Amino acid sequence: MYKLDSTLETGHAKIDSQHRQIFAAYGDLAEALQGKKGRDEIGKTLEFLTGYVRMHFEMEEGLQLQSGYPDYQRHRRIHAEFKSTVDRLNGQFGRDGPSDEFIASVTRLVGDWLFNHVRGDDFRMAAFVKSKELH
């Protein structure tokens, strides 16, 4: 399971604060799934994570537009693809509940994606945004 530590901090306070919330929600979801919590608890945790990620993406995309981030369209497309993935997972959960396949998908499609996205795309974006905020 992934946790946000100093190696995943971008150095942008607002982005990092929201990333902490996302990783905490992902951790809560992973724990609920591994602990075989009830469907209602897992569903509420998944719903919170989904909503928070969408809000976070909007905030990030706003920062990118304000700063004139040159890779905005690609970053936005990556966000849109992840939102589609999360929508599919929500549908899968609605149909099948917390199946073994769903648990594996959450780890692979959400945990791995968050970790890799923050370490790559978000580091580059946050550095650019910070450089523009200083001027």
Secondary structure, 3 states (H helix, E strand, C coil): CCCCCHHHCCCCHHHHHHHHHHHHHHHHHHHHHHCCCCHHHHHHHHHHHHHHHHHHHHHHHHHHHHHCCCCHHHHHHHHHHHHHHHHHHHHHHHHHCCCHHHHHHHHHHHHHHHHHHHHHHHHHHHHHHHHHHCC
